[in-house]
Amino acid sequence: MKLIYCGTPQFAVPSLQALVAAGHDVQLVVTQPDRPKGRGMELAASPVKQAALALGLPIAQPEKIKLNAEFRAQIEAIAPEAIIIVGYGRIIPGWMLDLPRHGNINLHASLLPKYRGAAPIQWAIASGERVTGNTTMRINEGLDTGDILLQREMAIADDDTSVTLAPRLAAMGATLLVETVAVLASGGITARPQNHAEATLAPILTREDGRVDFSRTAAEINNRLRGFQPWPAAFTTFRTRQLTLHAILPATNAPALAPGEIAARDGHIFVGCGNHTAIEILALQPEGKRRVTAVEWINGHQPKPGERLGE
């Protein structure tokens, strides 16, 4: 099938590689412009651009697409049979949706209609889901509201973070996308509408999503820490200074503690949470310092009885 591929992050790389390996004619790869990155703020190519260069594919990096006449002419001249969208990071305009006869096909890392939005992997873990997956759908003008083509489930392990889960979903999603395009080409797929009443949202993450609210239960706090990796992570304050939590567990042997209250016992740090639960902090990082173990932090800060995190 003659395709245009639109994608930007690492999650989208396996799908591009898989489509090329399956023999599809990817006429153009569209990705975000190079952005400043790192301490030197030097321009860096997106992971998809790097993959496209390695595959020898033509690349376009428009800053805007909706009213970009030059870009529109380029796309229309190719006359793709389908446009594939995987984490591109731009709203697809109506003229682009209407162009290919098979439509714009999106790979989304959730079991739609659950977790529509920019951060489905992170919010699925943060919400305590035990199963997630991938969906291929035909994009319409809504936010992840298009008709479903194919879906596949994947279990979320108790110790999964978004960092460990994303590569597995990307690999499985690449296979699902190739299968979707093959079935579309043969005319053997029937799209089905989403049940919008069951929709949940996975909005783009903000810095404040990482701030620990100790009125939540220990399980909820642990799930959010796992989901919000590597950013915004999980942070709080101690003695007015920021404290990042790197590794925690819901505690089963903690003393009774008010939300946010600290107890340091025998080299262990317990903190009270909502609904009479507690977490144990295994690794943490004071502001401006290196990551340390619980014992190192206790020895360095000597928390007093009754002190709290988040104050």
N, C-alpha and C positions, 0 to 999 in steps of 0.2 A: 504494500500500500504506500502511496506517496504521502508523506507526512511532514508537518512542521512541529517541532518540539519546543515547548516553552517551559523553562525550569531554571532554578537558581541554586538551591542549597544542596548539601551532600546527599540528603535524602533522595533527590531527583536523579542522581548519577546512575545508580544501578538500572533504572528504567530506561534511560537513554541508551546505555550500553546493551541492554537486553533487546531493545527494538532493532538496533543495528545488527546485532548478532543473529536475530531471527530473519534477517534479509530484507527488512523494510527500507524504503528509500527516503531517508531523512534529508529533505532538501534544505532545511534551514533550522538552526538552533537559536532560539530567542532567549536571552538571559538579561539580568540586571546589569547596568553599567558597572565598571570597575569602581570600587569604593576604597577610601583610605582605611588602613588597618594597621594595628600594632603600634608600638611606641613611636616609630618613625613616621607613622601615618602615610606610608607609601601606598599607592594604588595597588589593589589586589584583585585578581580575577575571581569570579565566583567558581565554586566547585564544578558547576555544569559547564562553564566556559572552558575550564581546564580539561574536562573530559572531552568536550567537543573538539578542542585543538588536537588532543591525542588521537582522536578518530578521524581527523582531517575533514571535519564538517564545516560548512559555511556558518557564520555567526552574525547575529544582529543584536545590538544592545541599545535600543531606543530608551531615552529618558522618560518619554510619555508615549502612549499608543493610541488613545481615544481619538484625538484630532490630528494625528500625525499622518499627513497625506503621503509623504514619501514612504513611510513604513507600510501604509495600507496598499499602496501601489505594488510594493515589493511582495507582499503576501498574496495579493490578487493575481499577480503574474505567475506565481508558483501554482496556483489553483490546487491546493492540497485536497486529498480525499478526506483527511481528518486532521485536526490540530490537537496535539496532546499537551495537556497542562499538568505539571507536577510541581507544586510549590513555587510558582513563578513569582508571585508577590505583586501582581497588578490585577485590577479589575478588568475583565475581558469585555470590550465594548460590543454593542449589538452587531455592528457590521462584521466583526470577526466571528461572532457566534453563528451568523447566518451563512457564512462563506462555504464551508466544506459540506459535502453531501452527508457525511457521517457525523457532522457536528464537532464540537469541542469536547474531547474526552479527558476527564480528570481522574487522577488517582488521589484519593483522600484517605489519610491514615486513621480512620475510625469506622465503626459500623453505623453508617448513617441510617436514620437521622440523628443519632447521638453524636455529640461533640462536633457540631458545625463550627467552623472558624479557623483561626490561624494557628492554634496550639492544641490540636486534638490529642497528641501523645502525652503531653504534659498534664492536661486536665483529666484524662482518663486515669492515670496513675494517682494524681492528687485527689481524685474523687473516690478512690478505693476500689475501682473496677478490678475484677479478676480476669476478665476476657475483653480483648479489643480486636482489632483487625483492620482490613483494608476494604475500601469500596471503590469501584470504578463507576463513574456516572457521566451522563451527558449534561454539560454545564448549561444553565439558563441564566437569566439576569438576577436571580436571587443569590443569597449567601449559602452556598452548598445545598441548594434546594432542588437540584435537577434530578431527573429520573435515574434510578439505579440500574446498572448493567449487570455487574457481578460483585460478589462479596466473599470474603474468606476470613475466618476467625483465627486469633492467636491468643494463647494464654499469657497472662501477666504473672511472672514469678513474684514471690514475696519480697525478694531482694532486688527486683528490677528497678532501675531508674530510667528516666527518659533517655539518658545517654546509652544504656545497654539495650533498651527496647527498640529505639529508632532504627539501628542498622538491621535488625531482624525483620522489622516491618518493611523497610526499604527493599530488602532482598525478596521477601514474599510478594510485595507489591509489584515488583518488576515482572515476576512470573505471571501475576494476575493481569497486569496490563497487556502483556504480550498475548495472553489467552483471549482477553477482551477484543483486541484488534483483529485477531485471527477469526473469531466468531462473527465480528461485525463484517469482515470482508466476505464471509460465506453467507451472510444474511440470516444466520441462525440464532439471533439474540432478540429477546423481547424485553424492552425496558419497562420497569415498573415504577410507579410514582412512590415517593416517600410518604410515610404517615407523619404529617407535620405536627400532629398532636403529641407525638413522642419525642419531638426535637429537644435537644439540650445544646448549650452553647459552650464553645471553647475559645474565649476571646484572647487576643494578643496579650502576652504577659506584661505586667508592669513591675517596677521595682518594689512597690508596696505589697505585691502578692507574696514576696519572700519574707515579709515581716511576720514573725511567729506570734500568734494570738493564743495565749495560754488558757483562754477560756474554752478552746477546742479540746476535744479528747486527745489522749496520747496517740491513738491510732490515726486520727485525722492529721495531727501534726507530722507524724512519721510519713504518711502518704504524701503530704504536700512537700516535705523535704525531698522525697524520692522523685516526685514529679517535676519539681522546679530546678532540675540540674541541667546544665551547669549554671544557669541564670534564671531567675534572681536568687536561687539557692534559698537558704533559710537563715535569717539573722534576727537578733534581738539586741538589747543593750544590757550592760552590767556596769554599775557606777557611772552612768551616762556615756560610756564608751561602747561602740558597736562590738558585737560578739557574733561571729558566724558559727553556726552549728554544722559540722561536716558529717557526723555519724551519730545516730541516736537509735534507741530501741524503746518500745513500750515496756515499762518496768512492771514486773509482777511482785517484787519484794521491797517496794519503796515504802517509806513511812508515810503517814497521812500528811499531805501538804496542800496549802492553798494554791490556786493557780499562780504560777510564776515563782513560788517560793522554792528556795534552794536548800538541799540537804547534802552535805559532803560527808560520806561515811566509808571508811576503810578503802579509800582510793576510788570511790564511786561518786558520781554526781547525779543526784536525782532532782527533778524539777516537777512541781505539781502542775496538773492540767485539769481540764474540765471534767465534770461528772466523776470526781473522786479518782481520777487516773493520774499516772505520772510517767515521765520519760526518764531514761538514763542516757546521759550524754557521754559518748565514747571518744569523740574527737571534736575539737573546736579551735577557733582562731580568734584571738583578741585583735582589735583594730590596730593595724600597723605592725603586727607581729606574725611569726610563723605559726603554722598549724601545730597543735600540741595534744597530748593525751590528757585524759581526765586527771591523772595523778600529777602531771606537770602543771596543769592549770590550778589545781587545788594548792600545790606547794607555792606557786607564784602569787596567788591572790588571796589565799586564806579567807574564803567566804565565811561570813558570820551567821549564826542562827537567825532566821527571820528575814535575811536579805532576799531580794527578788530579782528575777530577770524581767526586762521590759519596763523598768522604771527609770 
